[in-house]
Amino acid sequence: MHGVGLWTGPARLVNAGGTWEGRFSGIFASGLGPVLTYWCTRKGGYAGLSYFEEVRAAHTGGGWATTGLIFPGSPPQR
């Protein structure tokens, strides 16, 4: 069976320096797997920074392939 699904929801990551909070959205497509995008802002330490991350299913060996960036300011408006 082939198909595509849309995923969206809250995102939260907590570590010793504070908390990243935001949203994610993405798709799951047959033969491609999930492709998700996260936009989060920092609470606590490092306040005023934002985080972007793209997550894809790795093409070899299973697992995930991620690319991310921490930058000053806010995520783009929707």
C-alpha positions as CSV (number, residue, x, y, z in Angstrom):
1,M,0.0,0.0,0.0
2,H,1.3,3.5,-0.9
3,G,0.3,6.7,0.8
4,V,1.2,10.0,2.4
5,G,0.3,11.3,5.8
6,L,0.6,14.7,7.5
7,W,2.1,14.9,11.0
8,T,2.0,18.0,13.3
9,G,2.2,18.7,17.0
10,P,4.0,20.2,19.9
11,A,7.8,19.7,20.4
12,R,9.7,19.9,23.7
13,L,13.3,19.2,24.6
14,V,14.6,19.6,28.2
15,N,18.3,19.6,29.2
16,A,20.4,21.0,32.0
17,G,20.5,24.5,30.4
18,G,16.8,25.0,29.9
19,T,13.9,24.0,27.7
20,W,13.3,24.2,23.9
21,E,9.6,24.5,23.0
22,G,7.8,24.8,19.7
23,R,6.0,22.8,17.0
24,F,6.9,20.3,14.4
25,S,5.2,19.4,11.1
26,G,6.0,17.0,8.4
27,I,5.0,14.1,6.2
28,F,5.3,10.3,6.0
29,A,5.4,9.0,2.5
30,S,5.6,5.4,1.4
31,G,9.1,4.7,0.2
32,L,10.5,7.9,1.7
33,G,9.6,7.6,5.4
34,P,9.2,10.6,7.7
35,V,10.4,14.1,6.9
36,L,9.8,16.4,9.9
37,T,10.7,20.0,10.6
38,Y,11.0,21.5,14.1
39,W,11.0,25.2,15.0
40,C,11.6,25.9,18.7
41,T,12.5,28.8,21.0
42,R,14.6,28.6,24.2
43,K,13.2,29.0,27.7
44,G,15.6,29.5,30.6
45,G,19.3,29.6,29.7
46,Y,20.0,30.8,26.2
47,A,16.7,32.8,26.1
48,G,16.4,34.7,22.9
49,L,17.7,31.9,20.7
50,S,15.7,29.7,18.3
51,Y,16.4,26.2,17.0
52,F,15.5,24.7,13.6
53,E,15.9,21.0,12.9
54,E,15.0,18.8,9.9
55,V,14.7,15.1,10.6
56,R,14.6,12.3,7.9
57,A,14.7,8.6,8.0
58,A,18.3,7.5,7.2
59,H,18.6,5.9,3.8
60,T,21.1,3.3,5.0
61,G,21.5,1.5,8.3
62,G,18.2,2.6,9.8
63,G,18.0,5.4,12.3
64,W,17.6,9.1,11.6
65,A,19.5,11.8,9.7
66,T,19.2,15.3,11.2
67,T,20.3,18.8,10.3
68,G,19.9,21.6,12.8
69,L,20.8,25.2,13.4
70,I,20.7,27.4,16.6
71,F,20.3,31.1,15.8
72,P,19.5,34.4,17.6
73,G,16.0,35.7,17.3
74,S,12.6,34.2,16.7
75,P,11.4,31.5,14.2
76,P,9.7,32.9,11.1
77,Q,6.0,33.8,11.4
78,R,3.5,31.2,10.0
